[in-house]
Amino acid sequence: MVRADALVLHRRASDWRRNGQVDSTAYAQVMAGLSGDLSASAARQQLESNGYVIIGVGDWATVFARPGDLSCVRLVPVDPAYRLFAEDLLTGPSHTSFPHVHELLPLKGDAFAVVLERLWPADEAAAQLFCDRLSDDPALWSRIAGLEAKGAERYPHLWGGLDIRPGNVLSDATGELKLIDPVFLAGEKVVDALRAVDRVSLSDLTRSEVEAFPDIACFHRVHDRYEGVEELKQLIAHLFWPTA
C-alpha cells in the first residue's frame, strides 16, 4: 500500500523537470544547498544540517533522506561503476526496472551526489525472481550488457562486471522492483593494487578517486582481511610522490 504522503511527494518529484528544465525550487530544496566545491564529507555535513538522516549504507555510498520524503540523496565519495550507471539513467530512456534519477551533482574531486526516488527493501524471493527474469527483456538486457562492456573497456584492470543479485534490488513506494547497482568496480582489486603499488592497475582511477577510497565502507570491509591498515593508507599518499 502507498502512503498518503508518498502520493503527494511523488507528484512533486514528477514535476521536477518541466520541458526538460529542472524546477529550481524543488531542485534547490532536495539538493539542500549542495554545491560542486564541497567535498563528500562537507556535503554530508550539509545534508545533516538540513535535516537529512542516513537511511542506507553500502560498500561505496551513503544514502540520505528526510522523514516522509519520496526522494533521497546518494552521496558517493568514489564509485566509477555507479557513476557510469547514473549517467546512463540520466541520458538514456527511462525503464520501469531502473530507479528514476533526477540529477547528478559533481562534488570536489571525483565525488558526487545523486538525487533519485526513494526506495525500500524488497522481498527476497520476489527480488530473486526479478533478477532471474531480467534477461527476458531483450532491450533491457542489451542496455545492461552495454554498461558492463563500457565499464570493462574504461576500467580494464579493476572492473568487477555484473552484480545482479537480490541485494541490489529495492522497491519503490508502489511496490515496483528496481535494479539499483547492475555493475561494479572490484574493491578487492583496488586494495590488492595498492598493496602491490601496482600503478598500472591503479591508472584505471584518477588520483582523487584513489585518495578517496579509504573513505568508503568497501575499503574497511576488504582491508579487515589484511594487516598493516595504516601502512596501506600511507601507500595511497606515497603513490603520488614525485619519482626520480
C-alpha positions as CSV (number, residue, x, y, z in Angstrom):
1,M,0.0,0.0,0.0
2,V,1.2,3.5,-0.9
3,R,1.3,6.0,2.0
4,A,-0.8,9.2,1.5
5,D,2.2,11.4,1.9
6,A,4.0,9.3,-0.7
7,L,1.4,10.2,-3.3
8,V,1.9,13.9,-2.7
9,L,5.7,13.7,-2.8
10,H,5.6,11.5,-5.9
11,R,3.7,14.2,-7.7
12,R,6.3,16.8,-6.6
13,A,9.1,14.6,-7.9
14,S,7.4,14.2,-11.2
15,D,7.3,17.9,-11.6
16,W,11.0,18.5,-11.1
17,R,11.6,18.5,-14.8
18,R,9.3,20.6,-17.0
19,N,10.0,20.7,-20.7
20,G,13.5,19.4,-20.0
21,Q,14.2,22.1,-17.4
22,V,14.8,21.5,-13.7
23,D,12.3,23.1,-11.4
24,S,14.7,25.4,-9.5
25,T,12.6,25.5,-6.3
26,A,12.2,21.7,-5.9
27,Y,15.8,21.1,-7.1
28,A,17.3,23.5,-4.5
29,Q,15.2,22.0,-1.8
30,V,16.2,18.5,-2.4
31,M,19.9,19.3,-3.0
32,A,19.8,21.0,0.3
33,G,22.4,23.6,-0.6
34,L,25.0,21.2,-2.0
35,S,27.5,22.7,-4.4
36,G,30.3,21.5,-6.5
37,D,33.0,23.0,-4.3
38,L,32.1,20.7,-1.3
39,S,34.0,17.5,-0.5
40,A,32.0,14.4,0.2
41,S,32.5,14.8,3.9
42,A,31.4,18.5,3.8
43,A,28.4,17.5,1.7
44,R,27.4,15.0,4.3
45,Q,27.6,17.7,7.0
46,Q,25.4,20.0,4.8
47,L,22.8,17.3,4.3
48,E,22.7,16.5,8.0
49,S,22.3,20.2,8.9
50,N,19.3,20.4,6.6
51,G,17.5,17.5,8.3
52,Y,18.7,14.6,6.2
53,V,19.3,11.3,8.0
54,I,21.1,8.1,6.9
55,I,18.6,5.6,5.5
56,G,21.2,3.2,3.9
57,V,24.9,2.5,3.9
58,G,26.6,0.4,1.1
59,D,30.1,-0.5,0.2
60,W,30.6,2.6,-1.8
61,A,28.0,5.2,-0.8
62,T,25.7,6.5,2.0
63,V,22.0,7.3,1.3
64,F,20.2,10.2,3.0
65,A,16.6,11.3,3.1
66,R,14.3,13.4,5.2
67,P,11.4,11.8,7.1
68,G,8.5,11.4,4.8
69,D,10.3,12.3,1.6
70,L,9.9,10.2,-1.5
71,S,13.3,11.4,-2.8
72,C,16.8,10.6,-1.4
73,V,20.4,11.7,-1.9
74,R,23.0,9.0,-2.6
75,L,26.4,10.5,-1.5
76,V,29.3,8.9,-3.2
77,P,33.0,9.7,-2.3
78,V,34.1,7.4,-5.1
79,D,32.4,4.8,-7.3
80,P,33.1,4.9,-11.0
81,A,30.7,2.0,-11.7
82,Y,27.7,3.7,-10.1
83,R,28.5,6.9,-11.8
84,L,28.5,5.1,-15.2
85,F,25.0,3.7,-14.3
86,A,23.7,7.0,-13.0
87,E,24.8,8.9,-16.1
88,D,23.2,6.3,-18.3
89,L,19.9,6.7,-16.4
90,L,20.0,10.5,-16.9
91,T,20.8,10.4,-20.6
92,G,19.0,7.2,-21.6
93,P,15.3,6.2,-21.8
94,S,13.5,5.5,-18.6
95,H,12.7,1.9,-17.7
96,T,10.4,0.5,-15.0
97,S,13.2,-1.8,-13.8
98,F,15.6,1.1,-13.1
99,P,15.2,3.8,-10.4
100,H,14.3,7.3,-11.6
101,V,17.3,9.6,-11.2
102,H,16.6,13.3,-11.0
103,E,20.1,14.8,-11.0
104,L,23.8,14.0,-10.6
105,L,25.8,16.7,-8.9
106,P,29.6,16.6,-9.2
107,L,31.4,17.4,-5.9
108,K,35.0,18.2,-5.1
109,G,37.5,15.7,-6.6
110,D,35.5,12.9,-8.2
111,A,32.9,12.6,-5.5
112,F,29.3,13.1,-6.5
113,A,25.7,13.1,-5.2
114,V,22.8,11.6,-7.0
115,V,19.2,12.7,-6.3
116,L,16.8,9.8,-7.0
117,E,13.5,8.3,-6.0
118,R,13.5,6.8,-2.5
119,L,13.5,3.1,-2.4
120,W,12.8,0.4,0.3
121,P,13.9,-3.2,0.9
122,A,12.3,-5.7,-1.4
123,D,11.0,-9.2,-0.6
124,E,14.0,-11.5,-1.2
125,A,12.1,-14.2,-3.1
126,A,10.5,-11.5,-5.3
127,A,13.9,-9.9,-5.9
128,Q,15.4,-13.2,-6.9
129,L,12.6,-13.8,-9.4
130,F,13.1,-10.2,-10.7
131,C,16.8,-10.9,-11.3
132,D,16.1,-14.2,-13.0
133,R,13.7,-12.5,-15.5
134,L,15.8,-9.5,-16.4
135,S,17.2,-11.2,-19.5
136,D,13.6,-11.9,-20.7
137,D,13.5,-8.2,-21.8
138,P,16.0,-8.1,-24.8
139,A,16.2,-4.3,-24.8
140,L,16.8,-4.1,-21.1
141,W,19.4,-6.8,-21.1
142,S,21.2,-5.3,-24.0
143,R,21.4,-2.0,-22.1
144,I,22.8,-3.8,-19.0
145,A,25.3,-5.7,-21.1
146,G,26.3,-2.4,-22.8
147,L,27.1,-0.9,-19.3
148,E,29.1,-3.9,-18.5
149,A,31.1,-3.7,-21.7
150,K,31.7,0.0,-21.3
151,G,33.0,-0.5,-17.7
152,A,35.3,-3.3,-18.8
153,E,36.7,-1.1,-21.5
154,R,37.1,2.0,-19.3
155,Y,38.5,0.2,-16.2
156,P,40.3,-2.8,-17.7
157,H,42.3,-3.7,-14.5
158,L,39.8,-3.0,-11.7
159,W,36.5,-3.8,-13.3
160,G,34.3,-6.3,-11.5
161,G,31.5,-6.9,-14.0
162,L,27.8,-7.6,-13.5
163,D,26.3,-7.5,-10.0
164,I,22.8,-8.7,-10.5
165,R,21.5,-10.2,-7.3
166,P,18.6,-9.8,-4.8
167,G,20.7,-7.5,-2.6
168,N,20.8,-4.9,-5.4
169,V,17.1,-4.9,-5.9
170,L,14.9,-2.5,-4.0
171,S,11.2,-1.5,-4.1
172,D,9.7,1.9,-4.9
173,A,6.7,3.4,-3.0
174,T,4.2,1.5,-5.2
175,G,5.9,-1.9,-4.7
176,E,7.6,-1.9,-8.1
177,L,11.1,-3.5,-8.0
178,K,14.2,-1.6,-9.2
179,L,17.7,-2.7,-10.0
180,I,20.0,-0.2,-8.3
181,D,23.6,-1.5,-8.9
182,P,23.9,-3.7,-12.0
183,V,27.7,-3.3,-12.4
184,F,30.6,-2.9,-10.0
185,L,34.2,-2.0,-9.7
186,A,36.1,-4.6,-7.6
187,G,37.2,-3.1,-4.3
188,E,39.3,-6.1,-3.6
189,K,41.3,-5.4,-6.7
190,V,41.9,-1.8,-5.6
191,V,43.2,-2.9,-2.3
192,D,45.5,-5.5,-3.9
193,A,46.8,-3.0,-6.3
194,L,47.5,-0.6,-3.5
195,R,49.4,-3.2,-1.5
196,A,51.4,-4.1,-4.6
197,V,51.9,-0.5,-5.6
198,D,50.5,-1.6,-8.9
199,R,50.5,1.8,-10.7
200,V,49.3,0.2,-14.0
201,S,46.1,-1.2,-12.4
202,L,45.6,2.0,-10.3
203,S,45.8,4.0,-13.5
204,D,42.1,3.0,-14.1
205,L,41.3,5.6,-11.4
206,T,42.0,9.2,-11.0
207,R,44.2,10.5,-8.2
208,S,41.2,11.8,-6.3
209,E,39.4,8.5,-6.6
210,V,42.4,6.6,-5.2
211,E,42.7,9.1,-2.4
212,A,39.0,8.9,-1.5
213,F,39.0,5.1,-1.4
214,P,39.7,4.9,2.4
215,D,36.5,7.0,3.0
216,I,34.2,4.2,1.8
217,A,32.9,1.1,3.6
218,C,34.3,-1.2,0.9
219,F,37.8,-0.3,1.9
220,H,37.1,-1.0,5.6
221,R,35.4,-4.3,4.7
222,V,38.2,-5.5,2.5
223,H,41.2,-4.4,4.5
224,D,40.0,-6.3,7.6
225,R,41.5,-9.4,5.9
226,Y,44.9,-7.7,5.9
227,E,47.4,-6.5,8.4
228,G,49.0,-3.1,8.3
229,V,46.0,-0.9,7.6
230,E,47.8,2.3,8.4
231,E,50.6,1.3,6.1
232,L,48.1,0.7,3.3
233,K,46.7,4.2,3.8
234,Q,50.1,5.7,3.7
235,L,50.8,3.9,0.4
236,I,48.0,6.0,-1.2
237,A,49.8,9.2,-0.3
238,H,53.2,7.8,-1.4
239,L,51.8,6.7,-4.7
240,F,51.7,10.3,-5.8
241,W,55.0,11.5,-4.5
242,P,57.3,12.7,-7.3
243,T,59.6,9.9,-8.6
244,A,63.2,10.5,-9.5
